[in-house]
Amino acid sequence: MKYNPCVESSGLPYSPFKSSTVPRPIGWLSSVSEDGLENIAPYSQWQNLTFDPPMVMFSANQYPDGRRKDTVLNAERTGWFVWNMATWDLREEVNKSAMALGPGESEWDHLDVTKEYADNHPIPMVKESPVKFECRYLSTHRLKGDSAVGSIDIVFARVEKIHIDDDALTPDGRLDIPRIQPIARLGYFDYTVVRETFEMRVPGADADARLGLEGTPK
């Protein structure tokens, strides 16, 4: 089968588009409003951009009525947000943080996690999350969709501080991914978890290539 997703239906009962680009890292992002309301929500369009300096991005669809997401507004207005790694052990809390709440309500009040605060700005972080990034807001790029909910804000940021739980490291100083068990977004209502990894090295890769691939310190 083939079809143009902009103008044609796939003919399937569910759209295959978001179930094809998988797995997607989860941006479990915490932020705070100008008046101090604490927010945390998962975003399935999250990615690192480069490593020198480390920069990241996430995109957020608008609500059907055209309102923009709180995380976007908080990042723009305070200049900061935090990424918390989503793991298998935290999966239920990640899911609960996606709930729609009324004005003035905080997702944190519904979560069974411990708060600790970032160093650069008083944003709550999930203490149980093994890796956290304090992200300084850089810019927003808006893309108009065919509907209000299809329109998105793409937020770019620079990572100014990284927090790592010592127990999340292997003896040789790498993140122990099989032990951490990060979760990732698939399509539909599906997720996956990383419990197995394998290594492949690019044949003939020189020192510069290795620097980018394995993150060797300068």
PyMOL CGO cylinders between C-alpha atoms (Angstrom):
from pymol import cmd
from pymol.cgo import CYLINDER

trace = [
    CYLINDER, 0.00, 0.00, 0.00, 0.98, 3.63, -0.40, 0.3, 1, 1, 1, 1, 1, 1,
    CYLINDER, 0.98, 3.63, -0.40, -0.80, 6.92, 0.18, 0.3, 1, 1, 1, 1, 1, 1,
    CYLINDER, -0.80, 6.92, 0.18, -0.25, 10.67, 0.58, 0.3, 1, 1, 1, 1, 1, 1,
    CYLINDER, -0.25, 10.67, 0.58, -0.86, 11.33, 4.30, 0.3, 1, 1, 1, 1, 1, 1,
    CYLINDER, -0.86, 11.33, 4.30, -1.53, 15.04, 3.65, 0.3, 1, 1, 1, 1, 1, 1,
    CYLINDER, -1.53, 15.04, 3.65, -4.60, 14.41, 1.49, 0.3, 1, 1, 1, 1, 1, 1,
    CYLINDER, -4.60, 14.41, 1.49, -5.47, 10.72, 1.69, 0.3, 1, 1, 1, 1, 1, 1,
    CYLINDER, -5.47, 10.72, 1.69, -6.58, 8.27, 4.34, 0.3, 1, 1, 1, 1, 1, 1,
    CYLINDER, -6.58, 8.27, 4.34, -4.44, 5.18, 4.83, 0.3, 1, 1, 1, 1, 1, 1,
    CYLINDER, -4.44, 5.18, 4.83, -7.56, 3.07, 4.91, 0.3, 1, 1, 1, 1, 1, 1,
    CYLINDER, -7.56, 3.07, 4.91, -6.31, 1.52, 8.14, 0.3, 1, 1, 1, 1, 1, 1,
    CYLINDER, -6.31, 1.52, 8.14, -8.30, 1.82, 11.38, 0.3, 1, 1, 1, 1, 1, 1,
    CYLINDER, -8.30, 1.82, 11.38, -5.39, 3.72, 13.03, 0.3, 1, 1, 1, 1, 1, 1,
    CYLINDER, -5.39, 3.72, 13.03, -2.81, 6.05, 11.50, 0.3, 1, 1, 1, 1, 1, 1,
    CYLINDER, -2.81, 6.05, 11.50, 0.59, 4.34, 11.04, 0.3, 1, 1, 1, 1, 1, 1,
    CYLINDER, 0.59, 4.34, 11.04, 2.55, 7.61, 10.88, 0.3, 1, 1, 1, 1, 1, 1,
    CYLINDER, 2.55, 7.61, 10.88, 3.58, 8.03, 14.52, 0.3, 1, 1, 1, 1, 1, 1,
    CYLINDER, 3.58, 8.03, 14.52, 4.03, 4.27, 14.87, 0.3, 1, 1, 1, 1, 1, 1,
    CYLINDER, 4.03, 4.27, 14.87, 6.73, 4.27, 12.19, 0.3, 1, 1, 1, 1, 1, 1,
    CYLINDER, 6.73, 4.27, 12.19, 9.26, 6.71, 13.66, 0.3, 1, 1, 1, 1, 1, 1,
    CYLINDER, 9.26, 6.71, 13.66, 10.01, 4.59, 16.72, 0.3, 1, 1, 1, 1, 1, 1,
    CYLINDER, 10.01, 4.59, 16.72, 11.14, 4.37, 19.39, 0.3, 1, 1, 1, 1, 1, 1,
    CYLINDER, 11.14, 4.37, 19.39, 11.07, 8.04, 20.35, 0.3, 1, 1, 1, 1, 1, 1,
    CYLINDER, 11.07, 8.04, 20.35, 12.81, 9.34, 23.50, 0.3, 1, 1, 1, 1, 1, 1,
    CYLINDER, 12.81, 9.34, 23.50, 10.42, 10.80, 26.05, 0.3, 1, 1, 1, 1, 1, 1,
    CYLINDER, 10.42, 10.80, 26.05, 10.92, 14.41, 27.06, 0.3, 1, 1, 1, 1, 1, 1,
    CYLINDER, 10.92, 14.41, 27.06, 9.67, 14.27, 30.66, 0.3, 1, 1, 1, 1, 1, 1,
    CYLINDER, 9.67, 14.27, 30.66, 9.93, 18.01, 31.17, 0.3, 1, 1, 1, 1, 1, 1,
    CYLINDER, 9.93, 18.01, 31.17, 9.48, 19.97, 34.37, 0.3, 1, 1, 1, 1, 1, 1,
    CYLINDER, 9.48, 19.97, 34.37, 9.12, 23.72, 34.50, 0.3, 1, 1, 1, 1, 1, 1,
    CYLINDER, 9.12, 23.72, 34.50, 7.70, 26.51, 36.63, 0.3, 1, 1, 1, 1, 1, 1,
    CYLINDER, 7.70, 26.51, 36.63, 5.52, 29.48, 35.71, 0.3, 1, 1, 1, 1, 1, 1,
    CYLINDER, 5.52, 29.48, 35.71, 6.37, 33.09, 36.48, 0.3, 1, 1, 1, 1, 1, 1,
    CYLINDER, 6.37, 33.09, 36.48, 3.99, 32.98, 39.43, 0.3, 1, 1, 1, 1, 1, 1,
    CYLINDER, 3.99, 32.98, 39.43, 5.52, 29.77, 40.81, 0.3, 1, 1, 1, 1, 1, 1,
    CYLINDER, 5.52, 29.77, 40.81, 3.13, 27.04, 39.60, 0.3, 1, 1, 1, 1, 1, 1,
    CYLINDER, 3.13, 27.04, 39.60, 5.14, 23.84, 39.12, 0.3, 1, 1, 1, 1, 1, 1,
    CYLINDER, 5.14, 23.84, 39.12, 4.53, 21.75, 36.01, 0.3, 1, 1, 1, 1, 1, 1,
    CYLINDER, 4.53, 21.75, 36.01, 5.70, 18.40, 34.64, 0.3, 1, 1, 1, 1, 1, 1,
    CYLINDER, 5.70, 18.40, 34.64, 4.58, 16.64, 31.46, 0.3, 1, 1, 1, 1, 1, 1,
    CYLINDER, 4.58, 16.64, 31.46, 5.88, 14.05, 28.96, 0.3, 1, 1, 1, 1, 1, 1,
    CYLINDER, 5.88, 14.05, 28.96, 6.60, 14.96, 25.33, 0.3, 1, 1, 1, 1, 1, 1,
    CYLINDER, 6.60, 14.96, 25.33, 7.26, 12.30, 22.70, 0.3, 1, 1, 1, 1, 1, 1,
    CYLINDER, 7.26, 12.30, 22.70, 9.00, 14.65, 20.27, 0.3, 1, 1, 1, 1, 1, 1,
    CYLINDER, 9.00, 14.65, 20.27, 12.27, 15.20, 22.18, 0.3, 1, 1, 1, 1, 1, 1,
    CYLINDER, 12.27, 15.20, 22.18, 15.85, 14.91, 20.97, 0.3, 1, 1, 1, 1, 1, 1,
    CYLINDER, 15.85, 14.91, 20.97, 19.43, 16.06, 21.45, 0.3, 1, 1, 1, 1, 1, 1,
    CYLINDER, 19.43, 16.06, 21.45, 20.78, 18.22, 18.63, 0.3, 1, 1, 1, 1, 1, 1,
    CYLINDER, 20.78, 18.22, 18.63, 24.53, 18.47, 19.13, 0.3, 1, 1, 1, 1, 1, 1,
    CYLINDER, 24.53, 18.47, 19.13, 27.14, 17.85, 21.80, 0.3, 1, 1, 1, 1, 1, 1,
    CYLINDER, 27.14, 17.85, 21.80, 29.53, 20.84, 21.55, 0.3, 1, 1, 1, 1, 1, 1,
    CYLINDER, 29.53, 20.84, 21.55, 27.86, 22.55, 23.32, 0.3, 1, 1, 1, 1, 1, 1,
    CYLINDER, 27.86, 22.55, 23.32, 25.07, 20.12, 24.25, 0.3, 1, 1, 1, 1, 1, 1,
    CYLINDER, 25.07, 20.12, 24.25, 21.78, 21.38, 22.83, 0.3, 1, 1, 1, 1, 1, 1,
    CYLINDER, 21.78, 21.38, 22.83, 18.33, 19.80, 22.82, 0.3, 1, 1, 1, 1, 1, 1,
    CYLINDER, 18.33, 19.80, 22.82, 14.86, 20.37, 21.37, 0.3, 1, 1, 1, 1, 1, 1,
    CYLINDER, 14.86, 20.37, 21.37, 11.27, 19.35, 21.89, 0.3, 1, 1, 1, 1, 1, 1,
    CYLINDER, 11.27, 19.35, 21.89, 8.08, 20.08, 20.00, 0.3, 1, 1, 1, 1, 1, 1,
    CYLINDER, 8.08, 20.08, 20.00, 4.66, 20.62, 21.51, 0.3, 1, 1, 1, 1, 1, 1,
    CYLINDER, 4.66, 20.62, 21.51, 1.34, 20.54, 19.70, 0.3, 1, 1, 1, 1, 1, 1,
    CYLINDER, 1.34, 20.54, 19.70, -1.16, 23.23, 20.60, 0.3, 1, 1, 1, 1, 1, 1,
    CYLINDER, -1.16, 23.23, 20.60, -4.48, 22.39, 22.23, 0.3, 1, 1, 1, 1, 1, 1,
    CYLINDER, -4.48, 22.39, 22.23, -7.51, 22.15, 19.90, 0.3, 1, 1, 1, 1, 1, 1,
    CYLINDER, -7.51, 22.15, 19.90, -8.62, 25.62, 21.05, 0.3, 1, 1, 1, 1, 1, 1,
    CYLINDER, -8.62, 25.62, 21.05, -5.26, 27.11, 20.06, 0.3, 1, 1, 1, 1, 1, 1,
    CYLINDER, -5.26, 27.11, 20.06, -3.74, 27.40, 23.55, 0.3, 1, 1, 1, 1, 1, 1,
    CYLINDER, -3.74, 27.40, 23.55, -0.01, 26.71, 23.78, 0.3, 1, 1, 1, 1, 1, 1,
    CYLINDER, -0.01, 26.71, 23.78, 1.42, 24.15, 26.22, 0.3, 1, 1, 1, 1, 1, 1,
    CYLINDER, 1.42, 24.15, 26.22, 2.44, 25.30, 29.68, 0.3, 1, 1, 1, 1, 1, 1,
    CYLINDER, 2.44, 25.30, 29.68, 5.95, 23.88, 29.31, 0.3, 1, 1, 1, 1, 1, 1,
    CYLINDER, 5.95, 23.88, 29.31, 6.56, 26.07, 26.25, 0.3, 1, 1, 1, 1, 1, 1,
    CYLINDER, 6.56, 26.07, 26.25, 5.25, 29.21, 27.93, 0.3, 1, 1, 1, 1, 1, 1,
    CYLINDER, 5.25, 29.21, 27.93, 7.17, 28.52, 31.12, 0.3, 1, 1, 1, 1, 1, 1,
    CYLINDER, 7.17, 28.52, 31.12, 10.43, 27.97, 29.23, 0.3, 1, 1, 1, 1, 1, 1,
    CYLINDER, 10.43, 27.97, 29.23, 9.96, 31.18, 27.25, 0.3, 1, 1, 1, 1, 1, 1,
    CYLINDER, 9.96, 31.18, 27.25, 9.06, 33.29, 30.27, 0.3, 1, 1, 1, 1, 1, 1,
    CYLINDER, 9.06, 33.29, 30.27, 11.53, 31.96, 32.86, 0.3, 1, 1, 1, 1, 1, 1,
    CYLINDER, 11.53, 31.96, 32.86, 14.33, 30.87, 30.50, 0.3, 1, 1, 1, 1, 1, 1,
    CYLINDER, 14.33, 30.87, 30.50, 14.63, 27.36, 31.93, 0.3, 1, 1, 1, 1, 1, 1,
    CYLINDER, 14.63, 27.36, 31.93, 13.19, 23.84, 31.99, 0.3, 1, 1, 1, 1, 1, 1,
    CYLINDER, 13.19, 23.84, 31.99, 14.45, 20.41, 33.14, 0.3, 1, 1, 1, 1, 1, 1,
    CYLINDER, 14.45, 20.41, 33.14, 14.52, 17.08, 31.34, 0.3, 1, 1, 1, 1, 1, 1,
    CYLINDER, 14.52, 17.08, 31.34, 14.05, 14.04, 33.61, 0.3, 1, 1, 1, 1, 1, 1,
    CYLINDER, 14.05, 14.04, 33.61, 14.90, 10.62, 32.15, 0.3, 1, 1, 1, 1, 1, 1,
    CYLINDER, 14.90, 10.62, 32.15, 11.79, 8.43, 32.01, 0.3, 1, 1, 1, 1, 1, 1,
    CYLINDER, 11.79, 8.43, 32.01, 12.44, 4.86, 33.15, 0.3, 1, 1, 1, 1, 1, 1,
    CYLINDER, 12.44, 4.86, 33.15, 10.55, 1.60, 33.60, 0.3, 1, 1, 1, 1, 1, 1,
    CYLINDER, 10.55, 1.60, 33.60, 10.35, 2.12, 37.37, 0.3, 1, 1, 1, 1, 1, 1,
    CYLINDER, 10.35, 2.12, 37.37, 8.84, 5.58, 36.81, 0.3, 1, 1, 1, 1, 1, 1,
    CYLINDER, 8.84, 5.58, 36.81, 6.49, 4.63, 33.98, 0.3, 1, 1, 1, 1, 1, 1,
    CYLINDER, 6.49, 4.63, 33.98, 3.25, 5.05, 35.95, 0.3, 1, 1, 1, 1, 1, 1,
    CYLINDER, 3.25, 5.05, 35.95, 4.31, 8.48, 37.18, 0.3, 1, 1, 1, 1, 1, 1,
    CYLINDER, 4.31, 8.48, 37.18, 5.24, 9.53, 33.63, 0.3, 1, 1, 1, 1, 1, 1,
    CYLINDER, 5.24, 9.53, 33.63, 1.80, 8.45, 32.46, 0.3, 1, 1, 1, 1, 1, 1,
    CYLINDER, 1.80, 8.45, 32.46, 0.00, 10.25, 35.28, 0.3, 1, 1, 1, 1, 1, 1,
    CYLINDER, 0.00, 10.25, 35.28, 1.87, 13.47, 34.51, 0.3, 1, 1, 1, 1, 1, 1,
    CYLINDER, 1.87, 13.47, 34.51, 0.21, 13.52, 31.06, 0.3, 1, 1, 1, 1, 1, 1,
    CYLINDER, 0.21, 13.52, 31.06, -3.24, 14.06, 32.58, 0.3, 1, 1, 1, 1, 1, 1,
    CYLINDER, -3.24, 14.06, 32.58, -5.19, 17.19, 31.66, 0.3, 1, 1, 1, 1, 1, 1,
    CYLINDER, -5.19, 17.19, 31.66, -5.64, 19.45, 34.68, 0.3, 1, 1, 1, 1, 1, 1,
    CYLINDER, -5.64, 19.45, 34.68, -7.52, 22.66, 35.25, 0.3, 1, 1, 1, 1, 1, 1,
    CYLINDER, -7.52, 22.66, 35.25, -5.95, 26.11, 35.63, 0.3, 1, 1, 1, 1, 1, 1,
    CYLINDER, -5.95, 26.11, 35.63, -3.92, 26.46, 38.80, 0.3, 1, 1, 1, 1, 1, 1,
    CYLINDER, -3.92, 26.46, 38.80, -3.45, 22.71, 39.29, 0.3, 1, 1, 1, 1, 1, 1,
    CYLINDER, -3.45, 22.71, 39.29, -0.04, 21.03, 39.35, 0.3, 1, 1, 1, 1, 1, 1,
    CYLINDER, -0.04, 21.03, 39.35, 0.74, 17.52, 38.07, 0.3, 1, 1, 1, 1, 1, 1,
    CYLINDER, 0.74, 17.52, 38.07, 3.24, 17.18, 40.90, 0.3, 1, 1, 1, 1, 1, 1,
    CYLINDER, 3.24, 17.18, 40.90, 0.38, 16.93, 43.41, 0.3, 1, 1, 1, 1, 1, 1,
    CYLINDER, 0.38, 16.93, 43.41, -0.71, 13.67, 41.75, 0.3, 1, 1, 1, 1, 1, 1,
    CYLINDER, -0.71, 13.67, 41.75, 2.70, 11.98, 41.53, 0.3, 1, 1, 1, 1, 1, 1,
    CYLINDER, 2.70, 11.98, 41.53, 4.39, 9.61, 43.94, 0.3, 1, 1, 1, 1, 1, 1,
    CYLINDER, 4.39, 9.61, 43.94, 7.92, 10.96, 43.44, 0.3, 1, 1, 1, 1, 1, 1,
    CYLINDER, 7.92, 10.96, 43.44, 10.41, 13.02, 45.41, 0.3, 1, 1, 1, 1, 1, 1,
    CYLINDER, 10.41, 13.02, 45.41, 11.13, 16.59, 44.41, 0.3, 1, 1, 1, 1, 1, 1,
    CYLINDER, 11.13, 16.59, 44.41, 14.57, 18.11, 44.32, 0.3, 1, 1, 1, 1, 1, 1,
    CYLINDER, 14.57, 18.11, 44.32, 15.34, 21.49, 42.83, 0.3, 1, 1, 1, 1, 1, 1,
    CYLINDER, 15.34, 21.49, 42.83, 17.59, 22.53, 39.97, 0.3, 1, 1, 1, 1, 1, 1,
    CYLINDER, 17.59, 22.53, 39.97, 20.61, 24.72, 40.61, 0.3, 1, 1, 1, 1, 1, 1,
    CYLINDER, 20.61, 24.72, 40.61, 20.12, 27.36, 37.92, 0.3, 1, 1, 1, 1, 1, 1,
    CYLINDER, 20.12, 27.36, 37.92, 16.43, 28.08, 38.48, 0.3, 1, 1, 1, 1, 1, 1,
    CYLINDER, 16.43, 28.08, 38.48, 14.01, 26.77, 41.17, 0.3, 1, 1, 1, 1, 1, 1,
    CYLINDER, 14.01, 26.77, 41.17, 12.44, 24.08, 39.00, 0.3, 1, 1, 1, 1, 1, 1,
    CYLINDER, 12.44, 24.08, 39.00, 11.46, 20.78, 40.64, 0.3, 1, 1, 1, 1, 1, 1,
    CYLINDER, 11.46, 20.78, 40.64, 13.20, 17.66, 39.32, 0.3, 1, 1, 1, 1, 1, 1,
    CYLINDER, 13.20, 17.66, 39.32, 12.30, 13.99, 39.86, 0.3, 1, 1, 1, 1, 1, 1,
    CYLINDER, 12.30, 13.99, 39.86, 14.89, 12.76, 42.35, 0.3, 1, 1, 1, 1, 1, 1,
    CYLINDER, 14.89, 12.76, 42.35, 14.26, 9.12, 41.39, 0.3, 1, 1, 1, 1, 1, 1,
    CYLINDER, 14.26, 9.12, 41.39, 15.11, 9.84, 37.75, 0.3, 1, 1, 1, 1, 1, 1,
    CYLINDER, 15.11, 9.84, 37.75, 18.72, 8.72, 37.15, 0.3, 1, 1, 1, 1, 1, 1,
    CYLINDER, 18.72, 8.72, 37.15, 19.66, 11.51, 34.71, 0.3, 1, 1, 1, 1, 1, 1,
    CYLINDER, 19.66, 11.51, 34.71, 18.46, 15.12, 34.59, 0.3, 1, 1, 1, 1, 1, 1,
    CYLINDER, 18.46, 15.12, 34.59, 19.37, 18.05, 32.31, 0.3, 1, 1, 1, 1, 1, 1,
    CYLINDER, 19.37, 18.05, 32.31, 18.96, 21.68, 33.34, 0.3, 1, 1, 1, 1, 1, 1,
    CYLINDER, 18.96, 21.68, 33.34, 18.12, 23.35, 30.04, 0.3, 1, 1, 1, 1, 1, 1,
    CYLINDER, 18.12, 23.35, 30.04, 18.46, 27.07, 29.30, 0.3, 1, 1, 1, 1, 1, 1,
    CYLINDER, 18.46, 27.07, 29.30, 15.89, 28.25, 26.78, 0.3, 1, 1, 1, 1, 1, 1,
    CYLINDER, 15.89, 28.25, 26.78, 17.27, 29.56, 23.47, 0.3, 1, 1, 1, 1, 1, 1,
    CYLINDER, 17.27, 29.56, 23.47, 14.38, 30.03, 21.03, 0.3, 1, 1, 1, 1, 1, 1,
    CYLINDER, 14.38, 30.03, 21.03, 11.03, 28.83, 19.74, 0.3, 1, 1, 1, 1, 1, 1,
    CYLINDER, 11.03, 28.83, 19.74, 10.20, 28.06, 16.12, 0.3, 1, 1, 1, 1, 1, 1,
    CYLINDER, 10.20, 28.06, 16.12, 6.47, 27.85, 15.35, 0.3, 1, 1, 1, 1, 1, 1,
    CYLINDER, 6.47, 27.85, 15.35, 5.09, 25.72, 12.51, 0.3, 1, 1, 1, 1, 1, 1,
    CYLINDER, 5.09, 25.72, 12.51, 1.48, 26.10, 11.42, 0.3, 1, 1, 1, 1, 1, 1,
    CYLINDER, 1.48, 26.10, 11.42, -0.44, 22.88, 10.85, 0.3, 1, 1, 1, 1, 1, 1,
    CYLINDER, -0.44, 22.88, 10.85, -3.68, 22.20, 9.01, 0.3, 1, 1, 1, 1, 1, 1,
    CYLINDER, -3.68, 22.20, 9.01, -5.52, 22.50, 12.32, 0.3, 1, 1, 1, 1, 1, 1,
    CYLINDER, -5.52, 22.50, 12.32, -4.96, 24.22, 15.65, 0.3, 1, 1, 1, 1, 1, 1,
    CYLINDER, -4.96, 24.22, 15.65, -3.87, 20.95, 17.28, 0.3, 1, 1, 1, 1, 1, 1,
    CYLINDER, -3.87, 20.95, 17.28, -1.58, 20.27, 14.31, 0.3, 1, 1, 1, 1, 1, 1,
    CYLINDER, -1.58, 20.27, 14.31, 0.33, 23.52, 14.87, 0.3, 1, 1, 1, 1, 1, 1,
    CYLINDER, 0.33, 23.52, 14.87, 3.48, 23.16, 16.94, 0.3, 1, 1, 1, 1, 1, 1,
    CYLINDER, 3.48, 23.16, 16.94, 6.08, 25.03, 18.94, 0.3, 1, 1, 1, 1, 1, 1,
    CYLINDER, 6.08, 25.03, 18.94, 9.63, 23.70, 18.54, 0.3, 1, 1, 1, 1, 1, 1,
    CYLINDER, 9.63, 23.70, 18.54, 11.71, 24.75, 21.53, 0.3, 1, 1, 1, 1, 1, 1,
    CYLINDER, 11.71, 24.75, 21.53, 15.51, 24.82, 21.43, 0.3, 1, 1, 1, 1, 1, 1,
    CYLINDER, 15.51, 24.82, 21.43, 17.68, 24.88, 24.54, 0.3, 1, 1, 1, 1, 1, 1,
    CYLINDER, 17.68, 24.88, 24.54, 21.24, 24.50, 25.77, 0.3, 1, 1, 1, 1, 1, 1,
    CYLINDER, 21.24, 24.50, 25.77, 22.07, 22.03, 28.54, 0.3, 1, 1, 1, 1, 1, 1,
    CYLINDER, 22.07, 22.03, 28.54, 23.77, 23.96, 31.31, 0.3, 1, 1, 1, 1, 1, 1,
    CYLINDER, 23.77, 23.96, 31.31, 23.98, 21.25, 33.99, 0.3, 1, 1, 1, 1, 1, 1,
    CYLINDER, 23.98, 21.25, 33.99, 23.68, 17.44, 33.99, 0.3, 1, 1, 1, 1, 1, 1,
    CYLINDER, 23.68, 17.44, 33.99, 22.76, 15.42, 37.10, 0.3, 1, 1, 1, 1, 1, 1,
    CYLINDER, 22.76, 15.42, 37.10, 23.61, 11.69, 37.14, 0.3, 1, 1, 1, 1, 1, 1,
    CYLINDER, 23.61, 11.69, 37.14, 22.90, 9.18, 39.88, 0.3, 1, 1, 1, 1, 1, 1,
    CYLINDER, 22.90, 9.18, 39.88, 26.13, 7.34, 40.71, 0.3, 1, 1, 1, 1, 1, 1,
    CYLINDER, 26.13, 7.34, 40.71, 24.21, 4.04, 40.72, 0.3, 1, 1, 1, 1, 1, 1,
    CYLINDER, 24.21, 4.04, 40.72, 23.34, 4.60, 37.05, 0.3, 1, 1, 1, 1, 1, 1,
    CYLINDER, 23.34, 4.60, 37.05, 26.99, 4.22, 35.98, 0.3, 1, 1, 1, 1, 1, 1,
    CYLINDER, 26.99, 4.22, 35.98, 28.98, 1.14, 35.05, 0.3, 1, 1, 1, 1, 1, 1,
    CYLINDER, 28.98, 1.14, 35.05, 32.39, 0.57, 36.71, 0.3, 1, 1, 1, 1, 1, 1,
    CYLINDER, 32.39, 0.57, 36.71, 34.11, 2.01, 33.61, 0.3, 1, 1, 1, 1, 1, 1,
    CYLINDER, 34.11, 2.01, 33.61, 32.04, 5.22, 33.75, 0.3, 1, 1, 1, 1, 1, 1,
    CYLINDER, 32.04, 5.22, 33.75, 29.30, 4.71, 31.17, 0.3, 1, 1, 1, 1, 1, 1,
    CYLINDER, 29.30, 4.71, 31.17, 25.57, 5.02, 31.66, 0.3, 1, 1, 1, 1, 1, 1,
    CYLINDER, 25.57, 5.02, 31.66, 24.29, 1.53, 32.50, 0.3, 1, 1, 1, 1, 1, 1,
    CYLINDER, 24.29, 1.53, 32.50, 21.33, 1.59, 30.13, 0.3, 1, 1, 1, 1, 1, 1,
    CYLINDER, 21.33, 1.59, 30.13, 20.14, -2.02, 30.69, 0.3, 1, 1, 1, 1, 1, 1,
    CYLINDER, 20.14, -2.02, 30.69, 20.08, -1.31, 34.41, 0.3, 1, 1, 1, 1, 1, 1,
    CYLINDER, 20.08, -1.31, 34.41, 18.40, 2.10, 34.06, 0.3, 1, 1, 1, 1, 1, 1,
    CYLINDER, 18.40, 2.10, 34.06, 15.78, 0.69, 31.64, 0.3, 1, 1, 1, 1, 1, 1,
    CYLINDER, 15.78, 0.69, 31.64, 14.69, 3.90, 29.89, 0.3, 1, 1, 1, 1, 1, 1,
    CYLINDER, 14.69, 3.90, 29.89, 11.26, 3.83, 28.32, 0.3, 1, 1, 1, 1, 1, 1,
    CYLINDER, 11.26, 3.83, 28.32, 10.41, 5.25, 24.90, 0.3, 1, 1, 1, 1, 1, 1,
    CYLINDER, 10.41, 5.25, 24.90, 7.27, 6.18, 23.01, 0.3, 1, 1, 1, 1, 1, 1,
    CYLINDER, 7.27, 6.18, 23.01, 5.86, 4.11, 20.19, 0.3, 1, 1, 1, 1, 1, 1,
    CYLINDER, 5.86, 4.11, 20.19, 2.55, 4.82, 18.44, 0.3, 1, 1, 1, 1, 1, 1,
    CYLINDER, 2.55, 4.82, 18.44, -1.04, 4.33, 19.56, 0.3, 1, 1, 1, 1, 1, 1,
    CYLINDER, -1.04, 4.33, 19.56, -0.95, 3.87, 23.36, 0.3, 1, 1, 1, 1, 1, 1,
    CYLINDER, -0.95, 3.87, 23.36, 2.22, 1.78, 23.18, 0.3, 1, 1, 1, 1, 1, 1,
    CYLINDER, 2.22, 1.78, 23.18, 5.63, 2.20, 24.78, 0.3, 1, 1, 1, 1, 1, 1,
    CYLINDER, 5.63, 2.20, 24.78, 8.82, 0.15, 24.89, 0.3, 1, 1, 1, 1, 1, 1,
    CYLINDER, 8.82, 0.15, 24.89, 11.67, -0.32, 27.36, 0.3, 1, 1, 1, 1, 1, 1,
    CYLINDER, 11.67, -0.32, 27.36, 15.42, -0.71, 26.74, 0.3, 1, 1, 1, 1, 1, 1,
    CYLINDER, 15.42, -0.71, 26.74, 16.73, -3.83, 28.47, 0.3, 1, 1, 1, 1, 1, 1,
    CYLINDER, 16.73, -3.83, 28.47, 19.25, -5.01, 25.88, 0.3, 1, 1, 1, 1, 1, 1,
    CYLINDER, 19.25, -5.01, 25.88, 21.98, -3.15, 23.97, 0.3, 1, 1, 1, 1, 1, 1,
    CYLINDER, 21.98, -3.15, 23.97, 24.64, -4.11, 21.44, 0.3, 1, 1, 1, 1, 1, 1,
    CYLINDER, 24.64, -4.11, 21.44, 27.72, -2.33, 20.13, 0.3, 1, 1, 1, 1, 1, 1,
    CYLINDER, 27.72, -2.33, 20.13, 28.81, -1.68, 16.54, 0.3, 1, 1, 1, 1, 1, 1,
    CYLINDER, 28.81, -1.68, 16.54, 31.90, 0.36, 15.64, 0.3, 1, 1, 1, 1, 1, 1,
    CYLINDER, 31.90, 0.36, 15.64, 32.18, 2.10, 12.29, 0.3, 1, 1, 1, 1, 1, 1,
    CYLINDER, 32.18, 2.10, 12.29, 35.03, 0.52, 10.28, 0.3, 1, 1, 1, 1, 1, 1,
    CYLINDER, 35.03, 0.52, 10.28, 37.97, 2.88, 9.90, 0.3, 1, 1, 1, 1, 1, 1,
    CYLINDER, 37.97, 2.88, 9.90, 36.49, 5.62, 12.11, 0.3, 1, 1, 1, 1, 1, 1,
    CYLINDER, 36.49, 5.62, 12.11, 39.20, 8.15, 13.00, 0.3, 1, 1, 1, 1, 1, 1,
    CYLINDER, 39.20, 8.15, 13.00, 39.62, 10.03, 16.28, 0.3, 1, 1, 1, 1, 1, 1,
    CYLINDER, 39.62, 10.03, 16.28, 37.31, 12.86, 15.21, 0.3, 1, 1, 1, 1, 1, 1,
    CYLINDER, 37.31, 12.86, 15.21, 34.56, 10.41, 14.30, 0.3, 1, 1, 1, 1, 1, 1,
    CYLINDER, 34.56, 10.41, 14.30, 34.97, 8.58, 17.60, 0.3, 1, 1, 1, 1, 1, 1,
    CYLINDER, 34.97, 8.58, 17.60, 34.71, 11.89, 19.46, 0.3, 1, 1, 1, 1, 1, 1,
    CYLINDER, 34.71, 11.89, 19.46, 31.22, 12.43, 18.08, 0.3, 1, 1, 1, 1, 1, 1,
    CYLINDER, 31.22, 12.43, 18.08, 30.06, 8.83, 18.27, 0.3, 1, 1, 1, 1, 1, 1,
    CYLINDER, 30.06, 8.83, 18.27, 31.11, 7.84, 21.77, 0.3, 1, 1, 1, 1, 1, 1,
    CYLINDER, 31.11, 7.84, 21.77, 31.34, 11.23, 23.42, 0.3, 1, 1, 1, 1, 1, 1,
    CYLINDER, 31.34, 11.23, 23.42, 35.00, 10.98, 24.32, 0.3, 1, 1, 1, 1, 1, 1,
    CYLINDER, 35.00, 10.98, 24.32, 36.06, 13.94, 26.50, 0.3, 1, 1, 1, 1, 1, 1,
    CYLINDER, 36.06, 13.94, 26.50, 38.15, 16.61, 24.82, 0.3, 1, 1, 1, 1, 1, 1,
]
cmd.load_cgo(trace, "trace")
